[in-house]
Amino acid sequence: MPNIISTNTDGSNDYFNIFTKDPSIVKIDEMKVFDRWGNLVYIGANIEPNNRNQGWDGTFKGKPVEQGVYVYMINVTLRGDEKRLLKGDITVLR
């Protein structure tokens, strides 16, 4: 997963998603992104891994979020229907 996105619509790192060559991640069931105060700024469901046009685009209510660090929680389904929770942080640059 990237740890930095630059949501400047240049086609490179514009979305936060899981990008992997590992075929064990079947789907992203739910992705949540929070600001530094714990406010939910994004929630998405049924996101396809490795899709450069899906996931969080660095906006909240249609407007670009401030540059900074955000926390994510992602529920994924692995092969064999195993569920896993991934947590970490992502930095948004402009």
C-alpha positions, 0 to 999 in steps of 0.5 A: 500500500502506498503511504503517500498520495498526491491527489493532483489528478496527474494519474500517479498516486491519486487514489489510496488503495491496496496495490499488490502482486500478492493474489491472496487479497481477494477484495477490500470489504471496507476502507475507512480513513480518519483525520488526526482528530478521529473524524471519519473522512472516507468510507468505501466498500467492495473496492477492487485491489490494484484499481488505480481509480478506486479507493480514497481520492483525498477528498471529504464532502467533495473538497480536497482535505488538508495536506497531512497524515491520516489513519486508515482501517481496511477490512479485507477478504483473503483467499479461503474467506479469511478476514483480516484488518489492516491499519496504518497511516497515509500522508496526503500531499498537494 
